Amino acid sequence: MSCGKPHETPCTEVISLTYVYIDGEIDEVHHLEVTRHLAECPPCSDLYAAEVLIKSMVKRSCSGAQITDDRRARIVAELHQISVTYRD
C-alpha cells in the first residue's frame, strides 16, 4: 500500500505500527513518524481510520453483555463490508 509518493517513513513501517499507535503504546519518536506519515498519505490514513472504526465496533460489541446471534451476524456483516469496501 502506498500513495506512490516517497515518504520519510515507509508505508510498510507505518502499517506495522498501526495497532500500537491506535492503542497509545508507541514510543514518542515512532508516534511522530506515524502521525506525520498519516497526514501525507491518504491510503495509510484510510487504513488507520478503518482500524480505529473496527476497534470501536468491537469495543462497543464486547462490553461484557451477552451478544445475540442476530447482533453477531450484523457485526460480521459490517466487518465484511468494511473489508470489501477497503479492498475495492
GIUR-V523197 format. One line per field, one symbol per residue. psi: psi as a letter, one per 30 degrees, with the letter a starting at -180 (. if undefined). A space follows every 50 residues. Layout:
psi=???
This chain:
psi=klffkklejleeeeeffeefeefggkleeeeeeeeeeeffjeeeeeeeee eeeeeeeeeefhgflkkleeeeeeeeeeeeeeeeeef.
